[in-house]
Amino acid sequence: MGAKNDKTLKPKAAKASGAARLRRTRAKTVAGAVTGIVLLGSVGAFASGYGSPGWTSAVRPVAIPEAKIPPGTYQGVCPGPLVLADGVTEGTDPEFSPVSETAKTAVSGAVLSDLTGVPPASSITVLGEDKPLKDISTTAPSTEGGAESPPPASNEDGLTQLKAAVERGVDTSAATVVTAQPQSGQESTAKGVMGYTASDGDLRGLAAANCRPASNDFWLVGSGTTVGVSSVLTLRNPQESPATVNLELHGADGPLQAAGSRGLLVGPGESLSVVLAGLAANQERLAVHVQSTGGAVSGSIQHSILRGLTPGGVELVQPAAPSSTRQVVAGITVQDPKARQKNSSKKGSESIKPELQVVVPGATDAVLDVRISGEQGPVELPGGGVVTAAAGAITQIPLDSLPEGVYTAEITSDVSVVATARVTSGTNPEKPVDVAWAASSNRLGSQHLLVFPAGVDATPTVAFGAPDGRAEIRLTAITPDGKLLEEKVVGIAGGTTVTVGRKDIAENKDIAAILISASGDPVYGSQVLRSGSGPGLSIVPIPETTAGRQSVKVSLGY
């Protein structure tokens, strides 16, 4: 740089007197002392939390900011029809053969409006396709003319009311997705259910499953790979990003090492089927932990049994509640002990006996305390219900001592576990029976939308269990044309299970869905479905509420 841009400061040649230099030195000393006092005072104030008696740390915590996230589109993935798998020893991507002449698969969906009575754009779409199979939102009732039900929610001008749009019994030959767009700045409340029935063929029976949002981490507990038992895991990706899936398998003796269980790629809008016998053969009990990176996936296990030439039942095993130190399974439907004993005495029919299955994911054994409550109150299990469960393994807890009825099981543990229950239906060992799996679920809150299957042979009841204390359930029936009926209140005593049928909710009126809200002590619930003809049985947990977080915490760092 040139001399004109040189900003180097040079000392002046001016001389100062000795007195002046002394005054300046004293001033600097005093200023330094004052500065030291101020700094010490600041440190003291900082260490004491700026004078607040609640702060004891030397570091003041800084709140992590939250960023608002816009509501997203609701997507509930429904399993496709049950199918017979050919080449079950090959592991993955089996070829499928036709199922039977009477098999029928149908999907039903419902969505709530906002307080203006206008439902959000919603539809039932085949997985991987853009064109809707059915438009749900066009089935909403008109707000003009005709008698309307009393509005459950309204503003001060009385012009708003909650309605629903319902689509029932949509025949399908593939996996589908119930979709609802956000409305009024919130994620829409929408749900769907898939039902399957067949009265002939090897896959005879009743199966049902909720249409569930995709996830990156879930447990499927309830399947097997012994002779005559077929278990097919199907993963579905409804999102626009590919998903890479890893499977962890657990058996009765502990974790299972299986080649081909990691790095499974599921493309956007695609499904991947895995015959579990190809990964872990001859397992009487099997649990699968599904974890994905990239896109999220939905998954279920098609479980079917064939005892010689006699069909032994079908079911769709769905995800249980996340692993925790407390698991609750509601809707455990136990049939008459005499018929159960008669059926299970036949060779190859040991799995007819009802039981709880608990898997311990970690490396530490668990001590379980199992409590069972029925319609008449608590029921004692042999041995007091205290069981030691081995780490990494599936522990079986027999329920064959229970009399006929519907029960709720509460499992508490000193380490995290996952639980489900297996029950069967059928009175003649020479004729077909059906099998059902009841997965653990989370505590009920407010505004759970439960859709009843339609278009298949299935009669629903709803089972509620309150393991600890008294609870109250509020039920609002939704008619097929989307109107909300008068609210009914059901009280549940602590330590009991209550079943509620359609007539209890809406007398003789046809209803397509119900809104469920719970208050008081924790309460849990499941939909119990029975065939009108035959031993068909399926148990589906009450789905979670749709509303999620409206913001996410953002961590700052470098």
C-alpha positions as CSV (number, residue, x, y, z in Angstrom):
1,M,0.0,0.0,0.0
2,G,1.1,3.6,-0.6
3,A,2.2,6.0,2.2
4,K,-1.1,7.8,2.1
5,N,-2.9,4.5,3.1
6,D,-0.5,3.7,5.9
7,K,-2.6,4.0,9.1
8,T,0.2,2.9,11.5
9,L,0.0,5.1,14.6
10,K,3.3,6.7,15.7
11,P,4.1,8.0,19.2
12,K,4.1,11.8,19.7
13,A,7.3,13.5,21.0
14,A,5.5,15.7,23.5
15,K,6.9,15.6,27.0
16,A,4.9,15.3,30.2
17,S,5.7,16.5,33.6
18,G,6.4,14.1,36.4
19,A,3.2,15.1,38.3
20,A,1.1,14.5,35.3
21,R,2.6,11.1,34.8
22,L,1.9,10.3,38.5
23,R,-1.8,11.3,38.2
24,R,-2.2,9.2,35.1
25,T,-0.6,6.2,36.8
26,R,-2.9,6.5,39.8
27,A,-6.0,6.8,37.6
28,K,-5.1,3.6,35.8
29,T,-4.6,1.8,39.1
30,V,-8.0,2.9,40.4
31,A,-9.7,2.1,37.1
32,G,-8.2,-1.4,37.1
33,A,-9.4,-2.0,40.6
34,V,-12.9,-0.9,39.8
35,T,-12.9,-3.1,36.7
36,G,-11.8,-6.1,38.8
37,I,-14.6,-5.4,41.3
38,V,-17.2,-5.2,38.5
39,L,-15.9,-8.4,36.9
40,L,-16.0,-10.3,40.2
41,G,-19.5,-9.0,40.8
42,S,-20.5,-10.2,37.4
43,V,-19.1,-13.7,38.0
44,G,-20.8,-13.8,41.3
45,A,-24.1,-12.8,39.8
46,F,-23.6,-15.3,37.0
47,A,-22.8,-18.1,39.4
48,S,-25.8,-17.4,41.5
49,G,-28.2,-17.3,38.5
50,Y,-28.4,-13.5,38.3
51,G,-29.7,-13.3,41.8
52,S,-32.4,-16.0,41.3
53,P,-32.4,-18.5,44.2
54,G,-33.6,-21.2,41.8
55,W,-30.3,-21.3,39.9
56,T,-27.6,-23.4,41.4
57,S,-25.5,-24.1,38.3
58,A,-22.6,-22.0,37.2
59,V,-23.9,-22.1,33.7
60,R,-27.2,-20.4,32.8
61,P,-29.2,-22.8,30.5
62,V,-30.4,-21.4,27.2
63,A,-33.8,-22.6,26.0
64,I,-33.7,-24.5,22.7
65,P,-35.8,-22.6,20.2
66,E,-38.7,-24.3,18.4
67,A,-39.4,-23.9,14.7
68,K,-42.9,-24.0,13.5
69,I,-43.6,-26.8,11.1
70,P,-46.6,-26.6,8.7
71,P,-49.2,-29.4,8.9
72,G,-48.6,-32.2,6.5
73,T,-50.9,-34.5,4.5
74,Y,-52.3,-37.4,6.4
75,Q,-51.5,-40.8,4.9
76,G,-52.8,-44.0,6.4
77,V,-51.5,-47.1,4.6
78,C,-54.0,-50.1,4.4
79,P,-52.7,-53.7,3.8
80,G,-53.8,-55.4,0.6
81,P,-55.7,-58.7,0.3
82,L,-54.4,-61.8,1.9
83,V,-52.8,-64.2,-0.6
84,L,-51.2,-67.6,-0.7
85,A,-47.4,-67.5,-1.1
86,D,-45.7,-69.9,-3.6
87,G,-42.1,-70.8,-3.1
88,V,-42.1,-70.0,0.6
89,T,-38.5,-71.1,1.1
90,E,-36.9,-68.5,-1.2
91,G,-37.0,-65.7,1.4
92,T,-38.1,-62.6,-0.4
93,D,-40.5,-61.4,-3.1
94,P,-42.7,-64.5,-3.3
95,E,-45.1,-65.1,-6.2
96,F,-48.7,-65.2,-5.1
97,S,-51.5,-67.5,-6.2
98,P,-55.2,-66.7,-6.0
99,V,-56.8,-67.1,-2.6
100,S,-60.4,-68.4,-2.9
101,E,-63.7,-67.8,-4.6
102,T,-65.4,-66.2,-1.7
103,A,-62.5,-64.0,-0.5
104,K,-63.3,-60.3,-0.3
105,T,-61.2,-57.3,0.7
106,A,-62.7,-53.9,1.3
107,V,-61.4,-50.6,2.7
108,S,-63.5,-48.0,4.6
109,G,-62.4,-44.4,5.5
110,A,-63.7,-41.4,7.3
111,V,-62.5,-37.8,7.8
112,L,-63.8,-35.0,10.1
113,S,-64.5,-31.5,8.9
114,D,-63.3,-28.3,10.5
115,L,-65.8,-26.2,12.5
116,T,-67.3,-24.8,9.3
117,G,-68.6,-28.2,8.4
118,V,-66.5,-28.5,5.3
119,P,-64.4,-31.7,5.1
120,P,-60.8,-31.5,3.8
121,A,-59.9,-33.0,0.4
122,S,-59.5,-36.7,1.1
123,S,-59.5,-39.9,-0.9
124,I,-58.7,-43.6,-1.0
125,T,-56.0,-44.3,-3.5
126,V,-54.1,-47.5,-4.6
127,L,-50.6,-47.4,-3.3
128,G,-48.2,-45.9,-5.9
129,E,-51.0,-44.5,-8.1
130,D,-52.2,-40.9,-8.4
131,K,-55.8,-41.3,-9.4
132,P,-58.1,-41.8,-6.4
133,L,-60.0,-45.0,-6.1
134,K,-62.7,-43.1,-4.2
135,D,-63.1,-39.5,-3.1
136,I,-64.1,-39.4,0.5
137,S,-64.7,-35.7,0.9
138,T,-67.6,-35.8,-1.7
139,T,-69.7,-37.9,0.7
140,A,-70.1,-35.2,3.3
141,P,-73.7,-34.2,4.2
142,S,-75.0,-31.0,2.9
143,T,-75.3,-28.0,5.3
144,E,-78.4,-26.8,3.5
145,G,-81.9,-28.1,4.1
146,G,-83.0,-31.1,6.0
147,A,-82.8,-31.8,9.8
148,E,-79.3,-31.6,11.1
149,S,-77.8,-33.2,14.2
150,P,-77.0,-30.9,17.1
151,P,-73.5,-29.4,16.5
152,P,-70.9,-30.8,18.9
153,A,-68.8,-27.7,18.5
154,S,-69.8,-24.2,17.5
155,N,-68.6,-20.6,17.9
156,E,-70.5,-17.7,19.3
157,D,-72.6,-17.0,16.2
158,G,-73.7,-20.7,16.2
159,L,-73.0,-21.1,12.5
160,T,-70.3,-23.7,12.7
161,Q,-70.6,-27.4,13.3
162,L,-68.5,-30.6,13.0
163,K,-69.4,-33.1,10.3
164,A,-67.8,-36.1,8.7
165,A,-67.3,-37.6,5.3
166,V,-67.4,-41.4,5.1
167,E,-66.7,-43.9,2.3
168,R,-67.6,-47.5,3.2
169,G,-66.7,-51.0,1.7
170,V,-64.5,-50.0,-1.2
171,D,-63.5,-53.2,-2.9
172,T,-59.7,-53.4,-3.6
173,S,-57.2,-55.9,-5.0
174,A,-54.1,-54.0,-3.8
175,A,-52.8,-52.0,-0.9
176,T,-54.4,-48.6,-0.6
177,V,-53.7,-45.3,1.1
178,V,-56.3,-43.1,2.9
179,T,-55.2,-39.5,2.3
180,A,-56.4,-36.2,3.8
181,Q,-55.1,-32.7,3.1
182,P,-54.5,-30.3,6.0
183,Q,-57.2,-27.8,6.8
184,S,-57.5,-24.6,8.9
185,G,-53.8,-24.8,9.6
186,Q,-54.0,-28.3,11.2
187,E,-53.5,-31.9,10.1
188,S,-56.9,-33.4,9.3
189,T,-58.5,-36.1,11.5
190,A,-58.8,-39.1,9.1
191,K,-58.7,-42.8,9.6
192,G,-59.3,-46.0,7.6
193,V,-59.7,-49.7,8.2
194,M,-59.2,-52.7,5.9
195,G,-61.3,-55.9,6.3
196,Y,-60.9,-59.4,4.8
197,T,-63.2,-62.4,4.9
198,A,-63.3,-65.8,3.2
199,S,-65.5,-68.8,3.8
200,D,-63.5,-71.3,1.7
201,G,-59.9,-72.0,0.8
202,D,-56.8,-72.3,2.9
203,L,-57.0,-68.6,4.0
204,R,-60.5,-69.0,5.5
205,G,-61.4,-66.6,8.3
206,L,-61.6,-62.9,9.2
207,A,-58.7,-60.4,9.3
208,A,-58.7,-56.7,9.7
209,A,-56.1,-53.9,10.1
210,N,-56.0,-50.2,10.7
211,C,-54.7,-48.0,7.9
212,R,-51.6,-46.6,9.6
213,P,-49.1,-43.8,8.9
214,A,-45.6,-44.9,7.8
215,S,-42.9,-45.0,10.5
216,N,-39.1,-45.4,10.7
217,D,-39.3,-47.7,13.7
218,F,-41.9,-50.3,14.9
219,W,-42.3,-53.8,16.3
220,L,-44.4,-56.6,14.9
221,V,-44.9,-59.3,17.6
222,G,-46.9,-62.3,16.6
223,S,-46.0,-64.9,13.9
224,G,-44.3,-68.2,13.4
225,T,-42.5,-70.3,10.8
226,T,-43.2,-73.9,12.0
227,V,-44.8,-76.6,9.7
228,G,-48.2,-75.4,8.5
229,V,-47.6,-71.8,9.7
230,S,-47.1,-69.1,7.0
231,S,-45.9,-65.6,7.9
232,V,-45.3,-63.0,5.2
233,L,-44.0,-59.6,6.2
234,T,-45.0,-56.8,3.7
235,L,-43.4,-53.4,3.8
236,R,-45.1,-50.5,2.0
237,N,-43.6,-47.1,1.2
238,P,-46.2,-44.3,0.6
239,Q,-43.6,-41.5,0.5
240,E,-41.6,-39.9,-2.3
241,S,-38.2,-41.0,-0.9
242,P,-36.8,-44.6,-1.1
243,A,-36.5,-46.4,2.2
244,T,-33.7,-48.7,3.3
245,V,-35.0,-51.2,5.9
246,N,-33.2,-53.4,8.4
247,L,-34.9,-56.2,10.2
248,E,-34.1,-57.6,13.7
249,L,-35.6,-61.0,14.4
250,H,-36.3,-62.5,17.8
251,G,-37.4,-66.0,18.7
252,A,-38.3,-67.9,21.8
253,D,-34.6,-68.5,22.5
254,G,-33.3,-65.0,21.8
255,P,-32.1,-62.9,18.8
256,L,-31.8,-64.5,15.4
257,Q,-29.1,-63.9,12.9
258,A,-30.6,-64.0,9.4
259,A,-28.8,-63.3,6.1
260,G,-30.8,-61.0,3.8
261,S,-32.5,-59.1,6.7
262,R,-30.6,-55.9,6.2
263,G,-30.5,-53.2,3.5
264,L,-33.9,-54.0,2.0
265,L,-34.8,-51.3,-0.5
266,V,-38.4,-50.2,-0.8
267,G,-38.9,-47.6,-3.5
268,P,-41.5,-44.8,-3.4
269,G,-45.0,-46.1,-3.9
270,E,-43.8,-49.7,-3.8
271,S,-44.3,-52.8,-1.6
272,L,-41.8,-55.5,-0.6
273,S,-42.9,-58.9,0.7
274,V,-40.6,-61.1,2.7
275,V,-41.4,-64.8,3.6
276,L,-40.1,-65.0,7.2
277,A,-39.5,-68.7,6.9
278,G,-36.7,-67.9,4.5
279,L,-35.0,-65.8,7.2
280,A,-35.8,-67.8,10.3
281,A,-37.2,-71.3,9.8
282,N,-38.9,-73.5,12.5
283,Q,-39.7,-70.7,14.9
284,E,-42.8,-71.3,17.0
285,R,-42.8,-67.6,18.0
286,L,-41.3,-64.7,16.1
287,A,-41.0,-61.0,16.5
288,V,-39.7,-58.5,14.0
289,H,-38.2,-55.1,14.7
290,V,-38.4,-52.9,11.6
291,Q,-36.2,-49.9,11.2
292,S,-35.8,-47.7,8.1
293,T,-33.6,-44.9,6.9
294,G,-34.6,-42.4,4.2
295,G,-38.3,-42.9,3.7
296,A,-40.7,-44.2,6.3
297,V,-42.6,-47.5,5.7
298,S,-45.8,-49.2,6.9
299,G,-45.7,-52.9,7.7
300,S,-47.8,-55.9,8.7
301,I,-47.4,-59.6,8.8
302,Q,-49.9,-61.9,7.1
303,H,-50.2,-64.8,9.5
304,S,-52.0,-68.0,8.5
305,I,-52.2,-71.6,9.8
306,L,-53.0,-74.8,8.0
307,R,-53.3,-77.9,10.2
308,G,-53.1,-80.7,7.7
309,L,-56.0,-80.0,5.4
310,T,-57.9,-77.9,8.0
311,P,-57.6,-74.1,7.9
312,G,-56.3,-72.8,11.3
313,G,-57.0,-69.1,10.9
314,V,-55.7,-65.9,9.4
315,E,-54.7,-62.5,10.8
316,L,-52.8,-59.4,9.9
317,V,-50.3,-58.6,12.7
318,Q,-49.9,-54.9,13.1
319,P,-47.3,-52.8,15.1
320,A,-47.6,-52.9,18.8
321,A,-47.0,-49.9,21.1
322,P,-43.4,-48.7,21.3
323,S,-41.2,-50.6,23.8
324,S,-41.6,-49.3,27.3
325,T,-41.7,-50.5,30.9
326,R,-45.5,-50.7,30.7
327,Q,-47.6,-52.4,28.1
328,V,-51.4,-52.8,28.0
329,V,-53.3,-55.1,25.7
330,A,-57.0,-54.6,25.4
331,G,-59.7,-56.7,23.8
332,I,-58.2,-60.2,24.6
333,T,-61.2,-62.4,23.6
334,V,-61.1,-65.8,25.3
335,Q,-63.6,-68.5,24.3
336,D,-65.1,-71.2,26.4
337,P,-62.5,-73.3,28.2
338,K,-64.2,-76.6,27.3
339,A,-64.2,-75.9,23.6
340,R,-60.7,-74.6,23.9
341,Q,-59.4,-77.7,25.6
342,K,-61.1,-79.9,23.1
343,N,-59.5,-78.1,20.2
344,S,-56.0,-77.9,21.6
345,S,-55.9,-81.6,22.4
346,K,-55.7,-82.4,18.7
347,K,-52.1,-83.0,17.4
348,G,-50.7,-79.8,15.9
349,S,-53.2,-77.6,17.6
350,E,-51.2,-76.4,20.6
351,S,-51.3,-72.8,19.3
352,I,-55.0,-72.7,19.9
353,K,-54.4,-71.9,23.6
354,P,-54.5,-68.2,24.4
355,E,-51.3,-66.5,25.5
356,L,-49.4,-63.3,26.0
357,Q,-46.1,-62.9,24.2
358,V,-43.6,-60.5,25.6
359,V,-40.2,-59.7,23.9
360,V,-37.4,-58.0,25.7
361,P,-35.4,-55.9,23.2
362,G,-32.4,-55.1,25.3
363,A,-29.5,-57.1,26.8
364,T,-31.0,-57.3,30.4
365,D,-33.5,-59.9,31.6
366,A,-36.9,-58.5,32.7
367,V,-39.0,-59.2,35.7
368,L,-42.7,-58.9,34.6
369,D,-45.7,-58.3,36.7
370,V,-48.8,-59.3,34.7
371,R,-52.3,-58.2,35.8
372,I,-55.5,-59.3,34.1
373,S,-58.8,-57.6,34.4
374,G,-62.1,-58.8,33.0
375,E,-65.7,-57.6,33.1
376,Q,-66.0,-58.7,36.7
377,G,-62.7,-57.2,37.9
378,P,-59.2,-58.5,38.4
379,V,-58.4,-62.2,37.6
380,E,-55.5,-64.0,39.3
381,L,-53.0,-65.8,37.1
382,P,-51.2,-69.0,38.2
383,G,-48.1,-68.1,40.1
384,G,-49.3,-64.6,40.9
385,G,-48.5,-63.2,37.4
386,V,-44.8,-62.6,38.2
387,V,-42.6,-63.9,35.3
388,T,-38.9,-63.6,34.4
389,A,-38.3,-62.9,30.7
390,A,-35.0,-63.5,29.1
391,A,-33.2,-60.7,27.3
392,G,-33.7,-60.7,23.5
393,A,-36.2,-63.5,23.6
394,I,-40.0,-63.9,23.4
395,T,-41.5,-65.1,26.6
396,Q,-44.9,-66.9,26.6
397,I,-47.4,-66.3,29.4
398,P,-50.4,-68.8,29.2
399,L,-53.9,-67.4,29.5
400,D,-55.7,-70.7,29.3
401,S,-56.8,-70.5,33.0
402,L,-59.1,-67.6,32.1
403,P,-62.8,-68.2,31.8
404,E,-64.7,-67.1,28.7
405,G,-64.8,-63.3,28.4
406,V,-63.0,-60.2,27.2
407,Y,-59.9,-59.1,29.1
408,T,-57.3,-56.4,29.4
409,A,-53.7,-57.3,30.3
410,E,-51.3,-54.9,31.9
411,I,-47.6,-55.8,31.9
412,T,-45.2,-53.8,34.0
413,S,-41.4,-54.4,33.8
414,D,-38.1,-53.1,35.2
415,V,-36.8,-52.8,31.6
416,S,-38.5,-51.9,28.3
417,V,-40.6,-54.6,26.7
418,V,-43.1,-55.1,23.8
419,A,-46.2,-57.2,24.1
420,T,-49.1,-58.8,22.2
421,A,-51.7,-61.5,22.8
422,R,-52.8,-64.5,20.7
423,V,-56.3,-65.9,20.9
424,T,-58.4,-68.3,18.7
425,S,-62.1,-68.9,17.9
426,G,-63.7,-72.2,17.0
427,T,-65.4,-75.0,18.9
428,N,-64.8,-78.1,16.6
429,P,-61.3,-79.4,16.1
430,E,-62.3,-81.1,12.9
431,K,-63.5,-77.8,11.4
432,P,-61.8,-74.5,10.6
433,V,-60.9,-72.2,13.5
434,D,-59.6,-68.6,13.3
435,V,-56.7,-66.9,15.0
436,A,-56.4,-63.3,16.2
437,W,-53.6,-61.1,17.5
438,A,-54.2,-58.3,19.9
439,A,-51.4,-55.8,19.9
440,S,-50.5,-53.5,22.8
441,S,-51.7,-49.9,22.4
442,N,-51.2,-46.5,24.0
443,R,-53.4,-44.7,26.4
444,L,-56.5,-43.1,24.9
445,G,-56.8,-39.3,24.8
446,S,-59.3,-37.1,23.0
447,Q,-60.9,-37.4,19.6
448,H,-59.8,-40.9,18.4
449,L,-61.6,-41.7,15.1
450,L,-62.5,-45.4,14.9
451,V,-63.9,-46.7,11.6
452,F,-65.9,-49.9,11.4
453,P,-65.1,-52.3,8.5
454,A,-67.8,-52.5,5.8
455,G,-68.4,-54.7,2.8
456,V,-67.1,-57.8,4.7
457,D,-68.6,-60.2,7.2
458,A,-67.6,-58.5,10.4
459,T,-69.7,-57.4,13.4
460,P,-67.8,-54.9,15.6
461,T,-67.8,-54.3,19.3
462,V,-65.4,-52.1,21.2
463,A,-63.5,-53.2,24.4
464,F,-62.2,-50.7,26.9
465,G,-60.0,-51.5,29.8
466,A,-59.0,-49.3,32.8
467,P,-56.3,-51.3,34.7
468,D,-55.7,-48.8,37.5
469,G,-58.6,-46.5,38.3
470,R,-62.0,-45.2,37.2
471,A,-62.2,-43.7,33.7
472,E,-64.9,-42.2,31.6
473,I,-65.4,-42.7,27.8
474,R,-67.4,-40.3,25.6
475,L,-68.6,-41.9,22.4
476,T,-70.1,-40.0,19.4
477,A,-71.5,-42.1,16.6
478,I,-71.1,-41.1,13.0
479,T,-73.7,-42.2,10.5
480,P,-72.9,-43.4,6.9
481,D,-73.9,-40.0,5.6
482,G,-71.5,-38.2,7.9
483,K,-73.8,-36.9,10.6
484,L,-72.7,-36.9,14.3
485,L,-75.3,-38.3,16.7
486,E,-75.8,-37.5,20.4
487,E,-72.8,-38.2,22.6
488,K,-73.0,-41.3,24.9
489,V,-71.0,-41.5,28.2
490,V,-69.7,-44.9,29.5
491,G,-68.1,-45.2,32.9
492,I,-65.4,-47.8,33.6
493,A,-64.5,-49.0,37.1
494,G,-60.8,-49.4,37.9
495,G,-59.5,-52.9,37.2
496,T,-62.3,-53.9,34.8
497,T,-63.0,-54.3,31.1
498,V,-66.2,-53.1,29.4
499,T,-67.5,-54.0,25.9
500,V,-69.7,-51.7,23.9
501,G,-71.7,-52.6,20.8
502,R,-73.3,-50.6,18.1
503,K,-76.7,-50.7,19.8
504,D,-75.2,-49.4,23.0
505,I,-73.9,-46.3,21.1
506,A,-76.7,-45.6,18.6
507,E,-79.6,-48.0,19.4
508,N,-80.9,-49.4,16.1
509,K,-79.2,-46.8,13.8
510,D,-76.5,-47.8,11.3
511,I,-73.2,-46.2,12.2
512,A,-70.0,-46.2,10.2
513,A,-67.5,-44.8,12.8
514,I,-67.3,-43.4,16.3
515,L,-65.4,-40.5,17.9
516,I,-63.8,-41.6,21.2
517,S,-62.5,-39.4,24.0
518,A,-61.3,-40.6,27.4
519,S,-60.8,-38.9,30.8
520,G,-59.9,-39.9,34.3
521,D,-57.4,-42.7,34.9
522,P,-55.6,-44.4,31.9
523,V,-57.9,-46.3,29.7
524,Y,-57.1,-48.5,26.6
525,G,-59.2,-50.0,23.8
526,S,-59.5,-52.3,20.8
527,Q,-62.1,-53.1,18.2
528,V,-63.2,-56.7,18.4
529,L,-64.6,-58.1,15.1
530,R,-66.6,-61.3,14.7
531,S,-68.0,-63.1,11.7
532,G,-71.7,-63.4,11.5
533,S,-71.2,-67.0,10.1
534,G,-68.3,-69.2,11.2
535,P,-65.6,-68.7,13.8
536,G,-64.0,-65.5,12.3
537,L,-62.3,-63.3,14.8
538,S,-60.0,-60.2,14.5
539,I,-58.8,-57.6,17.1
540,V,-57.7,-54.1,16.0
541,P,-56.4,-51.5,18.5
542,I,-58.2,-48.1,18.6
543,P,-56.0,-45.9,16.3
544,E,-53.9,-43.0,17.6
545,T,-55.2,-39.4,17.4
546,T,-54.1,-37.7,14.2
547,A,-52.9,-34.4,15.8
548,G,-49.1,-34.2,16.2
549,R,-46.5,-31.6,17.2
550,Q,-46.9,-28.2,15.5
551,S,-43.2,-27.3,16.2
552,V,-39.9,-29.0,16.4
553,K,-36.9,-28.2,18.7
554,V,-33.8,-26.9,16.8
555,S,-30.4,-27.6,18.4
556,L,-27.7,-25.0,17.8
557,G,-24.1,-25.9,17.8
558,Y,-20.9,-26.1,15.8
